[in-house]
Amino acid sequence: MKQGPDGAIYIADWYNPIIQHGEVDFRDPRRDHVHGRIWRVTFRDRAKTQAPQLADLDTEGLLAALESPDRYTRQRAKRLLKQRGAETVAPALAAWLAGLDANDAEYEHHRLEGLWTYQALDVPEPALLGQVLESPDHRARAAAVRVLYHWQDRLGDDGSDATTLASRHVVDQHPRVRLEAVRALGRIGTAAAVVAAMQALDMPTDRFLDHALWLTARETSDAWLPQLVDGQITFVRPEHTIYALEAVDSPAVVPVAARLAGNDQAGNDQVGNDQVGNDQVGNDQVGNDQVGNDQVGSDVRRRALELLARHGGPAEFDLVLAEVFDGGAPAQERGQLLESLVKASQTRGVVPDRSAGRVGQLVSGDEPRLARAAIEAAGRWQVEEAWMPILEIAISDDAPVETRIAAARSLAAASRRSRRRAGGDGRRRPNGRHSTVGRRSAGDARRDQGGGAGGRVVGRSRVRVSGGRVDRNVRSAQEWSRGARRGSR
């Protein structure tokens, strides 16, 4: 779709009766290589615009064409000016800019056209760039920030001038300017540029700015993250730090996330050196307030713990579990943290070093989300002392269906892990006390005493707890969970 020289809009329509996802051969006879349509869209009963003969104009005439209200005319004029070369055009362009009327309603736009012409000629003009960057028109400022990125290597030996200029506009009053500034700093790509870009978080954001910030932090992580880990840089606020870490979302963020969560040693264990302690993080600009546990807000700390749950090792798991067991966060948030640990155990096979046994204290809690997470964790981490309470929950008509399903999953996970630990042959293990629970739905079950020494048989199928492990017999706990779901509908 293009605007034509007569002011109309032209749309090229090349239709093929094929839904193309790459599976249809390019030689398929249904591909039409002959027919097509071009649509012309214009006002009814309106005369066509007469296209100027730009090729016949001299340089001054082409520069005057930059003031045309017709975009087509301005674009073609810049193209011809570029073809005539900088040596011929640059002096005349400077004179044209100097002669512009500052009281003209289009003055800011004319200056922007002049800046774009310098860019087309590949002749940096820092003075004009600085003027347009401070334009009262946000559209001109946003366009100038984009030119700033393209000239970054021509404004300073190391791009520092470009970083300084762009960083002023990440807190611009207009979101379009902030968006351009964030992406310009992301393309500059230095650690200082990323630190500056994150200051846009202090202003209102929308989904476009949020994506630009996320992309900037993620694409440039090789530049800033090692320096942040080593304490060579800091972000202005903890909220900036955690946002950047979440954008990267990899195990490399663990040392800094551990500091934000209030435990330096966990981070130091990950990287194997002493350079990431709090004494290294602060600098003269922002000090140690960013990483001190008392200075980090509860939201930042919670997000840091989530990162540790997703990417940490056993030591970080213990740190997160300490918050789950003893933290002052609401039970809903503690349940979310424990769910993240369970998911990480499923995907990465990580188990806490010391604190796993304590989850048994939470399986019978009053908060459903926290209890469900504790139940699944107990099965995943082989917390044997929790298996009997979990079995009681599974057969209880008073427990919520979702909690009973979690209990079934926990028993199934414990069974799989115990079989793998025993060698995976499925043979019966040494005798011990047995307790069994059968397959049943959420709304239909019966209890009968019997079976085994001190054991219980419910229904016809059994899940056996033997010698401190879970062994499925006849029907699995997973099959029970499917029955519970059907019974709840």
C-alpha positions, 0 to 999 in steps of 0.5 A: 500500500503506497501513496501515489503522486496524485495523492491517491492510495494504491493497494496491490492485491495479489491473491492466491487461493492457497492457505500458505504455511510453507506446505504447498509447493511453489510449483502448485498449479493453484498459484496464480502468477498472471492475475492481480489487482491494483486498487486506487482509493481517493475522494469522489469528485475531487481533482487529482493532485498534480505531481511537481516535476522535481527533477527539473528543480535546482537545489534551492527548489528541492529544499523549498519542496521540503515545506510541502504539505504532501508527504510524497513530494517531501520524500521524493525531494529528499531522495533527489537531494541525496543523489546530488551529494553532500558537497552540493546540498549541505551548504544550501541546506544550512542556509535554508534552515537559517531562513525558516520563520520561527513563527510558522506553525510548521516550523518544528516540522520543517526543522525535522525535515532538515534533520532528516535530510542531513541524515540522508546525506550522512552528515551529522549535525549535532547542533540541529539534533540538539535543537530538535531534541528539545522541540516543544512538539513531541513528534519531533522529539521522538523522531530526533531520538531515533536519529540520535541512535543512528549517529551515536558513533559520530557524537562521541568516541564511546557513545557516551554523548548519545547515552547522555542525550537519550537518557534525558528523554526516558523520563520525557512527558510523552510516552512516544518519546520515552519509547524511542529513548528506551529503544535507542539506549537498548541499541547503544547496548552499554551497561550505562545505557541499560541503567538509564533506560530502566528509569522509564519505569519511574514514569507511567508505562503501557504495553509498548513501553513495557515490551521495549524495556523488557527487550532492552534488558534481555538483549543487552544482558551480556553487557550489564549482568556480569558487571551487576554481579561483580558490583561494578554497576548498580541500577538507580532503584531496586525496582529497576534491578528486579525488572531487568533480572526478570527480563533475563530470567536465567540462572545467571541472575541468581547472585543478584536475586539472592542479594535482593532477597536478603541473603548474600551467601546464597548468591556467592555460592552460585558464582564461587567468589566473594565479589558479589557481597553487599560491600561491592554493590554500592557506589557513590551514586546510589549507595548500598540502599539498593541491596540492603534487606531493610531497604528492599520493598516487600514486592521486590523481595517477593519477586527476587524469591520467585527468581530464586525458586525458578533458577536457584540450586538447593541452597537457594531453595532453602532460602525460599523455604525459610520465607515460606515457613517463617516469613511474614508474607500472606499465605497466598504468596507463600503458597505461590512461592512453594508452587514455584519450587515444586515446578522447578523440582519437576523441570530441573530435579532440584531438591532443598538441602536442609528444609524439605522435611518441614513441608509436612507441617503445612499439608494440613494447613487452613490456606488451600493454596499453601496446603496443596503446594506443600502436599505436592512438595512432600511427594516430589521431595520424598518427605516420608513423614508427610505421606500418612497425613496426605493419605488421610487427606486423599480419603477425606470427604471434608477436604476440597476436591482440588486438595485431594487431587493434589494428594493423589498427584503427590502419592503418584510422584512419591511412588515414581521417585521411590521406584527409581531410587530402588532401581526401577524393577518394581519388585516388592520391598522389605515388609513393614507396616501397611496402610492402603487407600483405594481408587474412589471419586470425590463424592462416592467412597466407603470405608471398611476396616481390614487388610494387613497388620493395622492396615485399612482397605477402602474399596477394591484397589489399593495404594500401599505405604510400605517400609517408608515408601509408596508403592502403587498396587492395582490402581494408581493414585493418578487414576484416582485423581481422574475419578475425583475430577469426574466426581466433582463435575 
